Amino acid sequence: MPRVKRGKNHLKRRKNLLKQTKGYKWGRKSKIKLARVAMLKAGVYAYRDRRAKKRIARQLWQIKIGAASRANGLSYSKLSGALRKAKIDLDRKILADLAENHPAVFAKIAEAVK
């Protein structure tokens, strides 16, 4: 029985691996062992940072809302409590957008809940 040579598989895997690590520095873009480690770590960082991105965005929204609410004579917590009592269901993302891009509208909302 002839022996099985896996050159075709090896080249295909290597080509796909190096395609994924294109643009990396030093040997991480051209050497199989280094590229493999780099690709695995990149995947781990990507997974972790997709979750961190959401946390960072929420923090930024809170900062924007807090700054705009202080400009209108309320604290962040007072504003959020008043919005809840007034049954105004605007999430942080929308409030932050209003605070940044439409301060007049945000001021009207703040006056409505005062």
Summary of the structure (lengths in Angstrom):
residues: 114
radius of gyration: 25.9
end to end distance: 86.6
largest distance: 86.6
contacts: 277
relative contact order: 0.09
helix: 78%
strand: 0%
